[in-house]
């Protein structure tokens, strides 16, 4: 049996992480084992069957699904007042995950969520601290497609004096953020925002922009949101999303299957290619693209893209 180490997270993000996150990794003591040959073959067989099956595709038609899903989290929080009720259920659906291009069996029901949080926290702390240092009092951290706001309420602990805004097309999201903010006194507010019809009245000049597994839901219809970002001039945009362009899909079986799964679910497509074209046109500057080398059962869905408009 293996355990997640500080080096695992540092190898993922590409830099030495902060002391607080290091302590969290050691405290959680996340255990896992690599699938043996027989279980790996069963996993691949299940994967191929999923790719042959009829499964839901992302897009505008799923708005009510997300409304109902986040409402379940809202009802759970109202009953328990437990911040853990904000964790989306897709983070705890399976004990099979990915780490360092291997398929693993995990022994903590929140393994996927916790490792993901270590990575998100490390990157947001690094880049957020630099932006806050050089910004004025109106600076905000804005997460688009925030869902329950579970990342924002964690990030709020790192930047207690900074206003955070969670934007989502679900009304349940705004109600949940309001309830949790009142309970926790965190400086997090909610606002309605639809990727398919961006709200031009929301200003983000100089702010830190985040998307975390939310752009995945718009397939190839990302141009409207990119145009919105270009026109509003944020200080920095950080995306943790499915990015097929950074995977070795031509010579790696798991990567090849992952891209097939992206296509099957109609996940984000052509986003990084679009940004590279904008960079050639002098409209954007890409600061980093990075494969983070972890994921859930069927996909490595949180590759990193950091850029800013010019």
Secondary structure, DSSP 8 states (H G I E B T S, - for coil): -EE--HHHHHHHHTS---HHHHHHHHHH--EEEE--HHHHHHHHHHHHHHHHS-----SGGGHHHHHHHHHHHHHHHHHH--GGGGS-GGGGS-SEEEETTEEEEESSTTHHHHHHHHHHHHHHHHHHHHHHHT--TT-EEEEET-TT-HHHHHHHHHSTTSEEEEEES-HHHHHHHHHHHHHH--SEEEEE--GGG--TT---TT-EEEEES-GGGGTT--HHHHHHHHHHT-SEEEEEE--GGGS-TTT-HHHHHHHHHHHHHT---SHHHHHHHHHHTTSEEEEEEE---EE-SS----EEEEEEE-
